[in-house]
Amino acid sequence: MAVQVDGRTELADFGLVGDIDMVDPKILTHLLEGDYVPVIAPLAGSDTGAIYNTNADTVAAAVAAALGAEKLIFVLKVPGLMEDVSDPTSIVTHCDVAQLEKMEKAGRLKDGMLPKAKA
């Protein structure tokens, strides 16, 4: 994966990174029905038993979809989704998928904000 470091592009090796094929919500549903609050580590496993680190935002979106959640809320260390990452007053208070796609094509969704927007 290419990342920006001090204004230049470098290749980053994140090791064993996984993608999500499916989420089986049965155990989560069972825990929620029992008034438990599940805590989920963003790890995925292969058919051969290998363990992969998976982007937590991607896991959250997949779990929310599998549970049929109406909303997915992210807790961020930034003020929120911004039109311009260098301008904290450029917060986007509401947007739809079309606007997110437009922002991505314009290169405004970068770094950690991109997986959140895709979620």
Disulfide bonds with the S-S distance in Angstrom:
none
